[in-house]
Amino acid sequence: MAERGQLQAKQRYRRDESGEHRPNRYCEKQRYEMSRDSSFIMSYGQEDETRLEDLYTDTVMELVNDCNESLGFVQGLDQLLGEDGVFNPQGEIIYVIGDAGVGKSILLQKLQNLWSKKELQTDAIFFFKFRCRMFSIFKEAEQMSLRDLLFKYNCYPDHDPDNEVFDYILRFPEKVVFTFDGYDEIQEAIDLTNGPEVVSPEDKANSLELLLSLLCGKLLKGSKKILTTRTGIELQSRVIRKKVVLRGFSPDHLKTYINLQFKEQEHRDLVSVQLDASPYLCGLCSTPLFSWIVFKSFRHLHTMHDIFHLPETSITLTDIFLLLSEVFLSHLATPASPLLKKSTRCTSETFRVGLRPLSGFAKLALQGLERGRFLCSQEEISECGLTEQDMALGFLRPVSNYDASDAPATFEFIHITLQSFFAAFALVLDEQATGSSILKFFTECSRRREPCCLPLALCTRSFVKPHEKKPFSTNEHLQFTNLFLCGLLSKTQASMMGLLVSPVLLKKKRALLKAYLSSSVKVHLEGLPHHTANEGRKVHVLPHFLWILRCIFETGSKDIAKMTAEGITSSFIKMGYCNVYSGDCTAINFVLQHRQKLLGLDMDNNNISDYGVKQLQPSFCKMTVVRLCVNNLSDSSIEVLAEELCKHKVVKVLGLYNNNITDAGAKLVAQIIEECPRLEVVKIGKNKITGVGGRYLANAVKKSTSIFEMGMWGNSIGDEGAEAFAEALRKHPSLTNLSLAANGIASNGGRCLAEALKENSVLRIFWLVQNEMTDDVAPHWAELIQADTGLSHLWFINNKFTASGIQHFADALASNTKLKEICVKGNQLSEEEQKQFESEKRLRFH
């Protein structure tokens, strides 16, 4: 047996003819091929190539936990593979989520490129990349082994008859990185109850079974696996190691991207000025795909025509994709002589001349969505009347054969969202189908659906039913088609579209769309549960509500917006976790500005940023509740809020928790507290407020006679801020709930608070969790307790009290009848010391 083991070891590390270990040689081959494949960006161009390093720009990448609560931001790509943000060490998947066009694919390309150049901080020596859509195009009956999947569809190891490379991978899976791009593009249905597991690397199975077994860790457990998907696809937390949400460009990222796109300072300044003048356009350009389209179009049309500016009016997403199409279709024009003056831009003429290929691409795109396919064959392209000259326009790109065979070439649109745009064009151009056919994707999208969840209960059992096809795992592609349909049928596009299709038919389709959209929000809200709260009749909308508003905005119809606003009978709309980004705020405002009655709006836990707040500005005059917690807001957003809320003075609740507000922003919030007589609740915890900002806020609270609850948890106001709040608490007429938790308050601050509260008979709940108070302040709190002022809940969790300090509290409780609890969990007492206070049930240690 020993001799056999030695022989296997020798075979395992056998060198090839060059003297290198075969795994090392394979690693170098992988790096070479991956460097070649990842060094250029070919996703969005015609035949031109752009070096990745010349255009790649970082985006905002947020780490979240299994409850989608923020854990901070990724500071560099090396962090993706590291331990930062890991909430489930047993999980296998680094889950990267983001909206269409936010940069998921190019992020993986950048990772691949860094690894190929040995610039990625990882000890992985093998890197395998897959696009998830490939698992939907394999033959249904095709069986393959793990070895086939790795080597047949990636780089193949040369001169390895003994499978030494594969053997190394099986023995050291932690040395392997996988990237799987676009899980939302897998189109097979999954049966969670039947079918075999793939646990042996030698077994052959369906390709999707292999994929899911890899993701679960049934195969190559311990390897690093990065899986990307569009927002809305949820995985079971037990298989996720860490979760990263891509948020698009920050203002600084966008500035960097502008500098990369435009080499001349004159052009940079021109673009920056126009973006600054349009918060909505800035919001759109925070999505890398949309900014690429806008900037590429700007450069191209500026070169071809005498004058070109970005649209001065509110640009829509439809406008952006029309702009891209115009640029591509302009290649049909006969090039002007260099000696002649630049031609005058005529968008309608460009589309009229390009109608034939435009119709062909539109037909091809619609067929793909209807069949649930992203790929098309040369035969399908020809059947749509498209020629080689049309292909050169750049709307399609070839797709490499995954099996390196001589199979016929396949193609795909350069981005899935472009396919949705052309599918919408097909619905508008079709003069044969009934007018109502334009609504078929609306019907599909309005159906109630359970949240899509990766079927990784397959970690116990799973099977692909080969004959069950689903068009898409989300309906976002269809939602985008609906959105573009609304834009193409808008009055703004009427003159151009009238050159491409019968004006009579256009009018009929526009009327059908108007009738449908006018009642959509009302129907959606009527189907949701409502409940009555302090803020009034409250409803928590679903993401489909946001898509309806987006569609209404694309139409540009004030009539539809007014009818929609009238159909909102709720007095409080909750849009938390609806994936609202900054560009959506224009659509929300487009409708809400027409509402006559006051309204509460909760947009916590989204990504609206400062751009979004600026777009919502006209609607703040009607808002009694403004909740914008966890939205990446800075002080500039607070400037907008202060201006509007202080002007109209109707706000009752202001939620700004967990943003990026500094002392300057705190001063503005203080102004709101002082000047808004109805304001009752302010939540401004977990920002960047120090003692200076704490003093601003405390002074404002002192002057307010309406403030009921103040949340300051997780700032850094320290003793300076605590002393200011102590002054505010003396004889305050209305403040009932106060949280100064996690603010670095030590004994001096605690002493001031305790002394001030002796003169307060209104405060009922006081949180001082996670501060720095010690036993020397305990007697002062004991005196407050004995005073029995009416305080009912006092939380000292995670301070620095010992048994001696707690004894002061216990003794004082004998003279108190109103306190229901003093929570002292996490202080400096042993379990034995805690037992001596068991008789005082109001002292809570657990």
Rosetta blueprint (number, residue, H / E / L):
1 M L
2 A H
3 E H
4 R H
5 G H
6 Q H
7 L H
8 Q H
9 A H
10 K H
11 Q H
12 R H
13 Y L
14 R L
15 R E
16 D L
17 E L
18 S L
19 G L
20 E L
21 H E
22 R H
23 P H
24 N H
25 R H
26 Y H
27 C H
28 E H
29 K H
30 Q H
31 R H
32 Y H
33 E H
34 M H
35 S H
36 R H
37 D H
38 S H
39 S L
40 F E
41 I E
42 M L
43 S L
44 Y L
45 G L
46 Q L
47 E L
48 D L
49 E L
50 T E
51 R E
52 L H
53 E H
54 D H
55 L H
56 Y L
57 T L
58 D L
59 T L
60 V E
61 M E
62 E E
63 L E
64 V E
65 N L
66 D L
67 C L
68 N L
69 E L
70 S E
71 L E
72 G E
73 F E
74 V L
75 Q L
76 G L
77 L L
78 D H
79 Q H
80 L H
81 L H
82 G L
83 E L
84 D L
85 G L
86 V L
87 F L
88 N L
89 P L
90 Q L
91 G L
92 E L
93 I E
94 I E
95 Y E
96 V E
97 I E
98 G E
99 D L
100 A L
101 G L
102 V L
103 G L
104 K H
105 S H
106 I H
107 L H
108 L H
109 Q H
110 K H
111 L H
112 Q H
113 N H
114 L H
115 W H
116 S H
117 K L
118 K L
119 E L
120 L L
121 Q L
122 T L
123 D L
124 A L
125 I L
126 F E
127 F E
128 F E
129 K E
130 F E
131 R E
132 C H
133 R H
134 M H
135 F H
136 S H
137 I L
138 F L
139 K L
140 E L
141 A L
142 E L
143 Q L
144 M E
145 S L
146 L H
147 R H
148 D H
149 L H
150 L H
151 F H
152 K H
153 Y L
154 N L
155 C L
156 Y L
157 P L
158 D L
159 H L
160 D L
161 P L
162 D L
163 N L
164 E H
165 V H
166 F H
167 D H
168 Y H
169 I H
170 L H
171 R H
172 F L
173 P H
174 E H
175 K H
176 V E
177 V E
178 F E
179 T E
180 F E
181 D E
182 G L
183 Y H
184 D H
185 E H
186 I L
187 Q L
188 E E
189 A E
190 I E
191 D E
192 L L
193 T L
194 N L
195 G L
196 P L
197 E L
198 V L
199 V L
200 S L
201 P L
202 E L
203 D L
204 K L
205 A E
206 N L
207 S H
208 L H
209 E H
210 L H
211 L H
212 L H
213 S H
214 L H
215 L H
216 C H
217 G L
218 K L
219 L L
220 L L
221 K L
222 G L
223 S L
224 K E
225 K E
226 I E
227 L E
228 T E
229 T E
230 R E
231 T L
232 G L
233 I E
234 E E
235 L L
236 Q L
237 S H
238 R H
239 V H
240 I E
241 R E
242 K E
243 K E
244 V E
245 V E
246 L E
247 R E
248 G E
249 F L
250 S L
251 P H
252 D H
253 H H
254 L H
255 K H
256 T H
257 Y H
258 I H
259 N H
260 L H
261 Q H
262 F L
263 K L
264 E L
265 Q H
266 E H
267 H H
268 R H
269 D H
270 L H
271 V H
272 S H
273 V H
274 Q H
275 L H
276 D H
277 A L
278 S L
279 P H
280 Y H
281 L H
282 C H
283 G H
284 L H
285 C H
286 S L
287 T L
288 P H
289 L H
290 F H
291 S H
292 W H
293 I H
294 V H
295 F H
296 K H
297 S H
298 F H
299 R H
300 H H
301 L H
302 H H
303 T H
304 M H
305 H E
306 D L
307 I L
308 F L
309 H L
310 L L
311 P L
312 E L
313 T L
314 S L
315 I L
316 T L
317 L H
318 T H
319 D H
320 I H
321 F H
322 L H
323 L H
324 L H
325 S H
326 E H
327 V H
328 F H
329 L H
330 S H
331 H H
332 L H
333 A L
334 T L
335 P L
336 A L
337 S L
338 P L
339 L L
340 L L
341 K L
342 K L
343 S E
344 T L
345 R L
346 C L
347 T H
348 S H
349 E H
350 T H
351 F H
352 R H
353 V H
354 G L
355 L H
356 R H
357 P H
358 L H
359 S H
360 G H
361 F H
362 A H
363 K H
364 L H
365 A H
366 L H
367 Q H
368 G H
369 L H
370 E H
371 R H
372 G L
373 R L
374 F L
375 L E
376 C E
377 S E
378 Q H
379 E H
380 E H
381 I H
382 S H
383 E H
384 C L
385 G L
386 L L
387 T L
388 E H
389 Q H
390 D H
391 M H
392 A L
393 L L
394 G L
395 F L
396 L E
397 R E
398 P E
399 V E
400 S L
401 N L
402 Y L
403 D L
404 A L
405 S L
406 D L
407 A L
408 P L
409 A L
410 T E
411 F E
412 E E
413 F E
414 I L
415 H L
416 I H
417 T H
418 L H
419 Q H
420 S H
421 F H
422 F H
423 A H
424 A H
425 F H
426 A H
427 L H
428 V H
429 L H
430 D L
431 E L
432 Q L
433 A L
434 T L
435 G H
436 S H
437 S H
438 I H
439 L H
440 K H
441 F H
442 F H
443 T H
444 E H
445 C H
446 S H
447 R L
448 R L
449 R L
450 E L
451 P L
452 C E
453 C E
454 L L
455 P L
456 L H
457 A H
458 L H
459 C H
460 T L
461 R L
462 S L
463 F E
464 V E
465 K E
466 P E
467 H E
468 E E
469 K E
470 K L
471 P L
472 F L
473 S L
474 T L
475 N L
476 E H
477 H H
478 L H
479 Q H
480 F H
481 T H
482 N H
483 L H
484 F H
485 L H
486 C H
487 G H
488 L H
489 L L
490 S L
491 K H
492 T H
493 Q H
494 A H
495 S H
496 M H
497 M H
498 G L
499 L L
500 L L
501 V L
502 S L
503 P H
504 V H
505 L H
506 L H
507 K H
508 K H
509 K H
510 R H
511 A H
512 L H
513 L H
514 K H
515 A H
516 Y H
517 L H
518 S H
519 S H
520 S H
521 V H
522 K H
523 V H
524 H H
525 L H
526 E H
527 G L
528 L L
529 P L
530 H E
531 H E
532 T E
533 A E
534 N L
535 E L
536 G E
537 R E
538 K E
539 V E
540 H E
541 V L
542 L L
543 P H
544 H H
545 F H
546 L H
547 W H
548 I H
549 L H
550 R H
551 C H
552 I H
553 F H
554 E H
555 T H
556 G L
557 S L
558 K H
559 D H
560 I H
561 A H
562 K H
563 M H
564 T H
565 A H
566 E H
567 G L
568 I L
569 T L
570 S L
571 S L
572 F E
573 I E
574 K E
575 M L
576 G L
577 Y L
578 C L
579 N L
580 V L
581 Y E
582 S L
583 G L
584 D H
585 C H
586 T H
587 A H
588 I H
589 N H
590 F H
591 V H
592 L H
593 Q L
594 H L
595 R L
596 Q L
597 K L
598 L L
599 L E
600 G E
601 L E
602 D E
603 M L
604 D L
605 N L
606 N L
607 N E
608 I L
609 S H
610 D H
611 Y H
612 G H
613 V H
614 K H
615 Q H
616 L H
617 Q H
618 P H
619 S H
620 F H
621 C H
622 K H
623 M E
624 T E
625 V E
626 V E
627 R E
628 L L
629 C L
630 V L
631 N L
632 N L
633 L L
634 S L
635 D H
636 S H
637 S H
638 I H
639 E H
640 V H
641 L H
642 A H
643 E H
644 E H
645 L H
646 C H
647 K H
648 H H
649 K L
650 V L
651 V L
652 K L
653 V E
654 L E
655 G E
656 L L
657 Y L
658 N L
659 N L
660 N L
661 I L
662 T L
663 D H
664 A H
665 G H
666 A H
667 K H
668 L H
669 V H
670 A H
671 Q H
672 I H
673 I H
674 E H
675 E H
676 C L
677 P L
678 R L
679 L L
680 E L
681 V E
682 V E
683 K E
684 I L
685 G L
686 K L
687 N L
688 K L
689 I L
690 T E
691 G H
692 V H
693 G H
694 G H
695 R H
696 Y H
697 L H
698 A H
699 N H
700 A H
701 V H
702 K H
703 K H
704 S L
705 T L
706 S L
707 I L
708 F L
709 E E
710 M E
711 G E
712 M L
713 W L
714 G L
715 N L
716 S E
717 I L
718 G H
719 D H
720 E H
721 G H
722 A H
723 E H
724 A H
725 F H
726 A H
727 E H
728 A H
729 L H
730 R L
731 K L
732 H L
733 P L
734 S L
735 L L
736 T L
737 N E
738 L E
739 S E
740 L L
741 A L
742 A L
743 N L
744 G L
745 I L
746 A L
747 S H
748 N H
749 G H
750 G H
751 R H
752 C H
753 L H
754 A H
755 E H
756 A H
757 L H
758 K L
759 E L
760 N L
761 S L
762 V L
763 L L
764 R L
765 I E
766 F E
767 W E
768 L L
769 V L
770 Q L
771 N L
772 E L
773 M L
774 T E
775 D H
776 D H
777 V H
778 A H
779 P H
780 H H
781 W H
782 A H
783 E H
784 L H
785 I H
786 Q H
787 A H
788 D L
789 T L
790 G L
791 L L
792 S L
793 H E
794 L E
795 W E
796 F L
797 I L
798 N L
799 N L
800 K E
801 F L
802 T L
803 A H
804 S H
805 G H
806 I H
807 Q H
808 H H
809 F H
810 A H
811 D H
812 A H
813 L H
814 A L
815 S L
816 N L
817 T L
818 K L
819 L L
820 K L
821 E E
822 I E
823 C E
824 V L
825 K L
826 G L
827 N L
828 Q L
829 L L
830 S L
831 E H
832 E H
833 E H
834 Q H
835 K H
836 Q L
837 F L
838 E L
839 S L
840 E L
841 K L
842 R L
843 L E
844 R E
845 F L
846 H L
